[in-house]
Amino acid sequence: MFFIKWLVIWFVVLILVGIVLAVAAGQLGFLQGTAPTDLGVRDGKLKPPSSTENSVSSQAALYPDHPQRIYADIAPLALKGDGPATLARIKAIVEGMDGAKMVKSEPGYLYAQFTTQLMKYVDDVEFWFDPAANAIQVRSASRVGRGDMGVNRKRIEAVRAALDPPR
């Protein structure tokens, strides 16, 4: 019985040490990942979704053989006025969101980074006015990890809801 108690205590101590080390790694920036160098619009497309369940893209259907096409699929954002006016509203919405940092704001394109408070994970988010579709194409992806617990989808849906608040 004595041995089992000590074994349980050691197990709990190891779990607590693991949690402390993980939070410390996050706070020190070890979980941020590397900023992508291939974002932006190329040939009328944003970057494809991630190969794991940690991204969403309104252009996922353009990649029919992509392993995460179904998981990543999300509707583009509808225009509220014209493209530039909608992007201006999106920029204001994003800048008011927790952990957001606007990295690039160009005519027709926005790129923001979202950093989680505790673990300092970074997600890269793009918004592009697609004149052919007359909509705002979106892509939101985590830099690290195999899953995002739906965070990227929730973020884009929060922007969508803020663009079209209930009356």
Buried (B, 14 or more C-beta within 10 A) or exposed (E): EEEEEEEEEEEEEEEEEEEEEBBEEBEEEEBBBEEEEEBBBEEEBBBBBBEBBBBBBBBBEBBEEBEBBEBBBBEBBEBEEEBEEBBBBBBEBBEEBEBBEEBEBEEBBBBBBBBBEEBBBBBBBBBBBBEEBEBBBBBBBBBBBEEBEEBBBEBBBEBBEBBEEEE
